[in-house]
Amino acid sequence: MCGRVSAVLRTSLFLAIAMPALVSCSAPVWAPDGKKLAVTWPSPDGTSVLRVVDAATGAWRTVPQSEHVEAAAWSPDGAWLLFSAPEGPLNLYDTARGHVRRIDKSGYRPLVWREDSARALVANGGRLVCLNMPDGAPAWEAALPSSGHVRHAEWVQDTDIVAVQLERDIWLYEGGEPVRVTTTGDVLGFVVRRRGTELLWARSGANPRYVLLTLYSMSIKHRSARRLGFAERVATVNPTPRHAPTAVYAVSFSPNGDRLAVQCVFEKGRNRETHRCYVMDAQGRSARMVWERTRYVDPEEPATLVATPPTFSPDGRRLAFLADTGRRVALLTCNVAEGTCRALMKTAVSSSTTSIGPGTWKVEPRAR
């Protein structure tokens, strides 16, 4: 059984390998051409490394000097991978030459690049820092409004505005000046779409048995938000209150925002639960389950996760995520149209020694 994590999950979804020390592995990141994935990957010796994986064949190579890596971000031109360890420096990997150059910034976590690959946003504790790339000189810095973790960030095209999800709310940073977008504390995920003109986000429904989730959009220029027409009941997910998830804990968007990947957990009695990932359009139609896993649980233990939030490929046709398959932890890719998944890689250690967490989205405690 997976190890315990907090019922209120706190930071980017990591894969924790309890041997002999704790190893954190972030969700996979697609290369801009959609042909490769960058994955922080656990090793049996208790470390983690950054691997570049061929998305078609599963062939991989290890990035030099990437021991204990925690997070990575691929530049939009595909030339660079920015990565870091929790207390180590930022490193810049030249994907063509295979060289690694250290940027003298200790404890910074890469988040996102600007579309021209000339700037990158990183986080360090309670601060955001915009760096000029590839030299790493700071362009601006900004204090985060709270001690929460940055879960997701996207650069608004043709601007110096960055959209940031801090815990469960969204902020816009323009030249280091923060503007709060949401105050509801229930954001599940967001995307910047339509060439940087619109912000689209998902909010938790009050009760997923009746309302799976709600979608909102906002014009970034005019800062006017509206609720979109997303189905309260999705036929294959929550058709009736008796056949519905007990929690929706993650929503990921395709790059153009026309598809959603929704992760849910279904309780089946006090000792069994099923985790599922569904893909649907932005109206809640054409929902298709692409992955599930049922497991036995201890109802007295805190709720845990078995998969990271999936990431869409640049063309929106595939998903990638890390999942506990029951025997191993695997890197999975899914064909969205066909609803099929396959494992590109599997860990050399048993999933009985692994747990997914700490994570990004809130999972409600089980009923006692």
DRENTOR-97575 format. One record per residue (C-alpha): x negated, y negated, z negated; residue in three letters; residue number from 1. Coordinates in steps of 0.25 Angstrom, whole numbers, always signed. Each point is the difference from the previous one (the first is absolute). Example, Ala and Ser with C-alpha at 12.3 -4.5 7.8 and 13.67 -1.06 7.14 Angstrom:
% residues 2
SITE     xx     yy     zz  residuo  num
SITE    -49    +18    -31      ALA    1
SITE     -6    -14     +2      SER    2
END
This chain:
% residues 368
SITE     xx     yy     zz  residuo  num
SITE     +0     +0     +0      MET    1
SITE     -5    -14     +3      CYS    2
SITE     -6     -8    -11      GLY    3
SITE     +8    -11     -8      ARG    4
SITE     +1    -14     +4      VAL    5
SITE     +8    -12     -5      SER    6
SITE    +15     +0     +3      ALA    7
SITE     -2    -15     +5      VAL    8
SITE    -11     +1    +10      LEU    9
SITE    -10    -11     +1      ARG   10
SITE     -9     -2    +12      THR   11
SITE     -3     +5    +14      SER   12
SITE     +3    +15     +1      LEU   13
SITE    -13     +8     -3      PHE   14
SITE     -3    +15     -1      LEU   15
SITE     -6     +3    -13      ALA   16
SITE     -9    +12     +0      ILE   17
SITE     -3     +4    -15      ALA   18
SITE    -14     +7     +2      MET   19
SITE     -9     -3     -6      PRO   20
SITE     +3    -15     +0      ALA   21
SITE    +12     -8     +5      LEU   22
SITE     +0     -2    +15      VAL   23
SITE     +9    -10     +7      SER   24
SITE     +4     +2    +15      CYS   25
SITE     +8    -11     +7      SER   26
SITE    +10     +3    +11      ALA   27
SITE     -5     +1    +14      PRO   28
SITE     -2    -12     +9      VAL   29
SITE     +2     +1    +15      TRP   30
SITE    -11     -5    +10      ALA   31
SITE     +6    -11     +9      PRO   32
SITE     -1     +9    +12      ASP   33
SITE     +8    +11     -7      GLY   34
SITE    -10    +11     +3      LYS   35
SITE     -7     +0    -14      LYS   36
SITE     +3     -1    -15      LEU   37
SITE     -8     -5    -11      ALA   38
SITE     +2     +8    -13      VAL   39
SITE     -6     +0    -14      THR   40
SITE     -1    +15     -2      TRP   41
SITE     -3     +8    -13      PRO   42
SITE    -12     +9     -2      SER   43
SITE     -2    +12     -9      PRO   44
SITE    -11     -7     -7      ASP   45
SITE     +9    -10     -6      GLY   46
SITE     -3    -12    +10      THR   47
SITE     +7     -5    +12      SER   48
SITE     -5     -4    +14      VAL   49
SITE     +6     -8    +11      LEU   50
SITE     +2     +9    +13      ARG   51
SITE     +4     -4    +14      VAL   52
SITE     +9    +10     +5      VAL   53
SITE     +4     +3    +15      ASP   54
SITE    +16     -1     -1      ALA   55
SITE     +1    +10    +11      ALA   56
SITE    -10    +11     -3      THR   57
SITE     -3     -2    -15      GLY   58
SITE    -15     -1     +2      ALA   59
SITE     -6     -9    -10      TRP   60
SITE    -13     -7     -4      ARG   61
SITE     -4     -6    -13      THR   62
SITE     -3    -15     -1      VAL   63
SITE    -14     -2     -6      PRO   64
SITE     -1     -6    -14      GLN   65
SITE    +14     +2     -2      SER   66
SITE     +0     +8    -13      GLU   67
SITE    +11     -3    -10      HIS   68
SITE     +7     -9    +10      VAL   69
SITE    +14     -4     -4      GLU   70
SITE     +5     -9    +12      ALA   71
SITE     -2     -3    +14      ALA   72
SITE     +5    -10    +11      ALA   73
SITE     -3     +1    +15      TRP   74
SITE     -2    -12     +8      SER   75
SITE    +10     -3    +11      PRO   76
SITE    -11     +1    +11      ASP   77
SITE     -4    +14     -6      GLY   78
SITE    -15     -4     -2      ALA   79
SITE     +0     -1    -15      TRP   80
SITE     +5     +8    -12      LEU   81
SITE     -1     -8    -13      LEU   82
SITE     +0     +9    -12      PHE   83
SITE     -3     +0    -15      SER   84
SITE     -1     +8    -13      ALA   85
SITE     +7     -5    -13      PRO   86
SITE    -12     -6     -6      GLU   87
SITE     -9     +0    +12      GLY   88
SITE     -3    -10    +11      PRO   89
SITE     +8     -3    +13      LEU   90
SITE     -7     +8    +12      ASN   91
SITE     +2     -3    +15      LEU   92
SITE     -1    +12     +9      TYR   93
SITE     -4     -2    +14      ASP   94
SITE     +9    +11     +7      THR   95
SITE     -8     +0    +13      ALA   96
SITE    -14     +0     -6      ARG   97
SITE     +3     +8    -12      GLY   98
SITE     -7    -10     -9      HIS   99
SITE     +5     -5    -14      VAL  100
SITE     -3    -14     -5      ARG  101
SITE     +2     -5    -14      ARG  102
SITE     +8    -12     -3      ILE  103
SITE     -4     -6    -14      ASP  104
SITE    +14     +0     -6      LYS  105
SITE     +1    +10    -11      SER  106
SITE    +14     +6     -4      GLY  107
SITE     +7     -6    +12      TYR  108
SITE    +11     +9     +7      ARG  109
SITE     +3     -2    +15      PRO  110
SITE    +14     -3     +4      LEU  111
SITE     +2     -5    +14      VAL  112
SITE     -7     -7    +12      TRP  113
SITE     +4    -12     +8      ARG  114
SITE     +4     +4    +14      GLU  115
SITE    -13     -6     +6      ASP  116
SITE     -8     +8     -9      SER  117
SITE     -7    -13     -5      ALA  118
SITE     +5     +1    -14      ARG  119
SITE     +4    +10    -11      ALA  120
SITE     +8     -1    -12      LEU  121
SITE     -5     +7    -13      VAL  122
SITE     +5     +1    -14      ALA  123
SITE     -8     +0    -13      ASN  124
SITE     +8     +1    -13      GLY  125
SITE     +9    -12     -1      GLY  126
SITE     -6     -7    +13      ARG  127
SITE     +2     +0    +15      LEU  128
SITE    -12     -3     +8      VAL  129
SITE     +0     -3    +15      CYS  130
SITE    -14     +3     +6      LEU  131
SITE     -6     -5    +13      ASN  132
SITE     -4    +13     +8      MET  133
SITE    -10     +6     +2      PRO  134
SITE     -9     -8     -9      ASP  135
SITE    +10     +1    -12      GLY  136
SITE     -1    -15     -4      ALA  137
SITE    +13     -5     -8      PRO  138
SITE    +10     -8     +8      ALA  139
SITE     +9     -2    -11      TRP  140
SITE     +4     +6    -14      GLU  141
SITE    +14     +0     -7      ALA  142
SITE     +4     +5    -13      ALA  143
SITE    +11    +11     -1      LEU  144
SITE    +12     -5     -7      PRO  145
SITE     +0    +12    -10      SER  146
SITE     -9    +12     -4      SER  147
SITE     +8     +9    +10      GLY  148
SITE     -7     +8    +11      HIS  149
SITE     +1     -4    +15      VAL  150
SITE     +7    +12     +7      ARG  151
SITE     +0     -5    +14      HIS  152
SITE     -4    -12     +8      ALA  153
SITE     +1     -4    +15      GLU  154
SITE     -5    -12     +7      TRP  155
SITE    +10     -9     +8      VAL  156
SITE     -5     +0    +14      GLN  157
SITE     -6    -13     +5      ASP  158
SITE     +0     -7    -14      THR  159
SITE     -8     +0    -12      ASP  160
SITE    +12     +5     -8      ILE  161
SITE     -1    +14     -7      VAL  162
SITE    +13     +7     -5      ALA  163
SITE     -3     +8    -13      VAL  164
SITE     +8    +10     -8      GLN  165
SITE     -4     -2    -15      LEU  166
SITE     +7    +11     -8      GLU  167
SITE    +14     -1     +5      ARG  168
SITE     +1    -14     +6      ASP  169
SITE     -5     -7    +12      ILE  170
SITE     -9    -12     +1      TRP  171
SITE     -5     -9    +11      LEU  172
SITE    -14     -5     -1      TYR  173
SITE     -4    -12    +10      GLU  174
SITE    -14     -5     -2      GLY  175
SITE     +0     +6    -14      GLY  176
SITE    +13     -7     -4      GLU  177
SITE    +11    +10     -5      PRO  178
SITE    +14     -1     +3      VAL  179
SITE    +10    +10     -6      ARG  180
SITE     +9     +7    +10      VAL  181
SITE     +8    +10     -9      THR  182
SITE     +4     +0    -15      THR  183
SITE     +8    +13     -1      THR  184
SITE    -11     +9     -4      GLY  185
SITE     +5    +12     +8      ASP  186
SITE     -8     -1    +14      VAL  187
SITE     -3    +13     +5      LEU  188
SITE     -9     -4    +12      GLY  189
SITE     -1    -11    +11      PHE  190
SITE     -5     -3    +14      VAL  191
SITE     -3    -12     +8      VAL  192
SITE     +6     +1    +14      ARG  193
SITE     +4     -7    +12      ARG  194
SITE    -14     -6     +3      ARG  195
SITE     -1     -5    -14      GLY  196
SITE    +13     -8     -1      THR  197
SITE     +8     +9     -9      GLU  198
SITE     -1     +7    -13      LEU  199
SITE     +8    +13     -2      LEU  200
SITE     +1     +7    -13      TRP  201
SITE     +7    +11     -7      ALA  202
SITE     +7     -1    -14      ARG  203
SITE     +4    +12     -9      SER  204
SITE    +15     +2     +0      GLY  205
SITE     +6     -1    -14      ALA  206
SITE     +4    +15     +1      ASN  207
SITE     -6     +8    +11      PRO  208
SITE    +12    +10     -1      ARG  209
SITE     +9    -12     +6      TYR  210
SITE    -10    -10     +6      VAL  211
SITE    -13     +6     +5      LEU  212
SITE     -7    -13     +2      LEU  213
SITE     +2    -14     +5      THR  214
SITE     -8     -8    +11      LEU  215
SITE     -3    -15     +1      TYR  216
SITE     -7     -8    +10      SER  217
SITE     -5    -15     -1      MET  218
SITE     -5     -9    +10      SER  219
SITE    -14     -4     -4      ILE  220
SITE     +0    -14     +6      LYS  221
SITE    +14     -4     -6      HIS  222
SITE     -1     +9    -12      ARG  223
SITE    +15     +4     +1      SER  224
SITE     +4    +14     -4      ALA  225
SITE    +12     +9     +3      ARG  226
SITE     +4    +14     -3      ARG  227
SITE     +0     +9    +12      LEU  228
SITE    +11    +11     +4      GLY  229
SITE     -6    +13     -5      PHE  230
SITE     +9    +11     -3      ALA  231
SITE     +3     +3    -15      GLU  232
SITE     +2    +14     +3      ARG  233
SITE    -10     +7     +9      VAL  234
SITE     +6    +13     +5      ALA  235
SITE    -12    +10     -2      THR  236
SITE     -5     -7    -13      VAL  237
SITE    +12     -5     -9      ASN  238
SITE    +13     +5     +7      PRO  239
SITE     +7     +2    -13      THR  240
SITE     -3     -4    -15      PRO  241
SITE     -3    +15     -3      ARG  242
SITE     -9     +2    +12      HIS  243
SITE     -9    -12     -2      ALA  244
SITE    -14     -4     -5      PRO  245
SITE     -2     -4    -15      THR  246
SITE    -11    -10     +4      ALA  247
SITE     -6     -6    +12      VAL  248
SITE    -14     -3     -3      TYR  249
SITE     -6     -5    +13      ALA  250
SITE     +3     -7    +13      VAL  251
SITE    -10     -1    +12      SER  252
SITE     +3     -8    +12      PHE  253
SITE     -5     +2    +15      SER  254
SITE     -8    -11     +5      PRO  255
SITE    +11     -7     +7      ASN  256
SITE    +10     +3    -11      GLY  257
SITE    +10     +9     +8      ASP  258
SITE     -3    +12     -8      ARG  259
SITE     +0     +4    -15      LEU  260
SITE     -7    +11     -7      ALA  261
SITE     +8     +2    -13      VAL  262
SITE     -5     +9    -11      GLN  263
SITE    +10     +6    -10      CYS  264
SITE     +1    +10    -11      VAL  265
SITE    +12     +9     -2      PHE  266
SITE     +2     +7    -14      GLU  267
SITE     +5    +14     +1      LYS  268
SITE     +4     +3    -15      GLY  269
SITE    -10     -3    -11      ARG  270
SITE    -11     +9     +5      ASN  271
SITE     -1     -3    +15      ARG  272
SITE     -1    -12     +9      GLU  273
SITE     -3     -2    +15      THR  274
SITE     -8    -11     +6      HIS  275
SITE     +4     -4    +14      ARG  276
SITE     -5    -10    +10      CYS  277
SITE    +10     -5    +10      TYR  278
SITE     -1     -9    +13      VAL  279
SITE    +11     -8     +5      MET  280
SITE     +2    -13     +8      ASP  281
SITE     +2    -14     -6      ALA  282
SITE    +15     +2     -1      GLN  283
SITE     -1    +13     -8      GLY  284
SITE     +4     +8    +13      ARG  285
SITE     -6    +13     +6      SER  286
SITE     -6     +4    -13      ALA  287
SITE     -9    +12     +1      ARG  288
SITE     -8     +8    -12      MET  289
SITE    -14     +1     +4      VAL  290
SITE     -6     +7    -13      TRP  291
SITE     +5     +6    -13      GLU  292
SITE     -5     +7    -12      ARG  293
SITE     +7     +7    -11      THR  294
SITE     -6     +2    -13      ARG  295
SITE     +3     +5    -15      TYR  296
SITE     -2    -11    -10      VAL  297
SITE     +1     -2    -15      ASP  298
SITE    +11     -9     -3      PRO  299
SITE     -7     -5    -12      GLU  300
SITE    -12     -5     +8      GLU  301
SITE     +0    -14     +7      PRO  302
SITE     +3     +0    +14      ALA  303
SITE    -11     +2    +10      THR  304
SITE     -2     -2    +15      LEU  305
SITE     -5    +11    +10      VAL  306
SITE     -3     -9    +12      ALA  307
SITE     -5    -14     +3      THR  308
SITE     +8    -10     +8      PRO  309
SITE     -2     +4    +15      PRO  310
SITE     -6    -10    +10      THR  311
SITE     +5     -2    +14      PHE  312
SITE    -10     +1    +12      SER  313
SITE     -1    -13     +8      PRO  314
SITE    +10     +5    +10      ASP  315
SITE    +10     +4    -11      GLY  316
SITE     +1    +14     +5      ARG  317
SITE     -8     +8    -11      ARG  318
SITE     -1     +0    -15      LEU  319
SITE    -12     +3     -8      ALA  320
SITE     +0     +3    -15      PHE  321
SITE     -7     +8    -11      LEU  322
SITE     +9    +11     -7      ALA  323
SITE     -1    +11    -10      ASP  324
SITE     +5    +12     +8      THR  325
SITE     +0     +9    -12      GLY  326
SITE    -13     +7     +2      ARG  327
SITE     -9    -11     +6      ARG  328
SITE     +0    -15     +1      VAL  329
SITE     +1     -3    +15      ALA  330
SITE     -1    -11    +10      LEU  331
SITE    +13     +1     +8      LEU  332
SITE     +4     -7    +13      THR  333
SITE    +15     +0     +5      CYS  334
SITE     +6     -1    +14      ASN  335
SITE    +11    -10     -3      VAL  336
SITE     +9     +4    +12      ALA  337
SITE     -2    +15     -2      GLU  338
SITE     +1     +0    -15      GLY  339
SITE    -12     +9     -1      THR  340
SITE    -12     -1     -9      CYS  341
SITE    -14     +7     +0      ARG  342
SITE    -12     +0     -9      ALA  343
SITE    -13     -7     +6      LEU  344
SITE     -8     +3    -13      MET  345
SITE     +2     +8    -13      LYS  346
SITE     -8     -2    -13      THR  347
SITE    -10    +11     -4      ALA  348
SITE     +6     -1    -14      VAL  349
SITE    +14     +5     -5      SER  350
SITE    +11     -9     -1      SER  351
SITE     +2     +6    -14      SER  352
SITE    -11     -9     -4      THR  353
SITE     +5    -13     +7      THR  354
SITE    +11    -10     -2      SER  355
SITE     +5    -11     +8      ILE  356
SITE     -1    -13     -8      GLY  357
SITE     -1    -10     -5      PRO  358
SITE    +10     -5    +11      GLY  359
SITE     +6    -12     +6      THR  360
SITE    +15     +2     -2      TRP  361
SITE     +9     +2    -12      LYS  362
SITE     +6    +13     -3      VAL  363
SITE    +11     +1    -10      GLU  364
SITE     -2    +10    -12      PRO  365
SITE     +7    +12     +1      ARG  366
SITE    +14     +2     -7      ALA  367
SITE     -2     +7    -13      ARG  368
END
